[in-house]
């Protein structure tokens, strides 16, 4: 199989010019103050748009839960 029309280096580079990774924009969570991605639930406290979406403490064992509760209390202050 032979390439019918070769793409030039310029054409190749113009196509690839949009393939660069863009940095993520972070905002502060309104509940806990941790860094969060806009329009996505906060992974630290489980809140989105002022509402609790998931309970982040539900699947943690007792030791991790106590540590997480202490961490969340410190963020609120």
C-alpha positions as CSV (number, residue, x, y, z in Angstrom):
1,X,0.0,0.0,0.0
2,X,1.4,3.4,-1.0
3,X,0.5,6.8,0.4
4,X,-1.3,8.7,-2.3
5,X,-0.6,12.2,-1.1
6,X,2.2,12.9,1.4
7,X,1.4,15.3,4.2
8,X,4.1,18.0,4.6
9,X,5.8,18.7,7.8
10,X,3.9,22.0,8.1
11,X,0.5,20.2,7.7
12,X,1.6,17.6,10.3
13,X,2.6,20.3,12.7
14,X,-0.5,22.4,12.2
15,X,-2.6,19.4,13.0
16,X,-0.6,18.6,16.1
17,X,-0.6,22.2,17.3
18,X,-3.9,21.5,19.1
19,X,-2.8,18.3,20.8
20,X,-1.0,20.1,23.7
21,X,-2.2,19.4,27.2
22,X,-3.8,22.4,28.9
23,X,-3.4,23.1,32.6
24,X,-6.4,22.3,34.8
25,X,-8.2,25.3,36.3
26,X,-8.8,24.9,40.0
27,X,-11.2,26.7,42.3
28,X,-11.7,26.5,46.0
29,X,-14.5,24.4,47.4
30,X,-17.2,26.5,49.1
31,X,-17.7,23.9,51.9
32,X,-14.2,22.8,52.9
33,X,-11.9,25.2,51.0
34,X,-9.9,22.5,49.3
35,X,-8.8,22.8,45.6
36,X,-11.5,21.4,43.3
37,X,-12.1,21.3,39.5
38,X,-14.9,23.6,38.4
39,X,-18.3,21.9,37.6
40,X,-17.2,18.7,39.3
41,X,-17.9,17.5,42.9
42,X,-15.3,18.1,45.5
43,X,-13.3,14.9,46.1
44,X,-12.4,16.0,49.6
45,X,-15.9,16.6,51.1
46,X,-18.4,15.3,48.5
47,X,-20.3,18.6,48.0
48,X,-21.3,20.1,44.7
49,X,-23.1,23.5,44.3
50,X,-23.8,23.7,48.0
51,X,-25.4,20.2,48.2
52,X,-23.9,17.0,49.5
53,X,-23.7,14.6,46.6
54,X,-22.0,11.6,48.2
55,X,-20.9,10.6,51.7
56,X,-17.1,10.4,51.5
57,X,-16.9,8.9,55.0
58,X,-19.2,6.0,54.2
59,X,-16.6,3.6,52.8
60,X,-13.7,4.4,55.1
61,X,-12.8,2.3,58.1
62,X,-12.9,3.7,61.6
63,X,-9.3,5.0,61.8
64,X,-9.5,6.6,58.3
65,X,-12.9,8.1,59.1
66,X,-11.7,9.7,62.3
67,X,-8.7,11.2,60.5
68,X,-10.9,12.5,57.6
69,X,-13.4,14.1,60.1
70,X,-10.5,15.9,61.8
71,X,-9.2,17.1,58.4
72,X,-12.6,18.3,57.3
73,X,-13.1,20.2,60.7
74,X,-9.7,21.9,60.1
75,X,-10.7,23.0,56.6
76,X,-13.9,24.6,57.8
77,X,-12.1,26.9,60.3
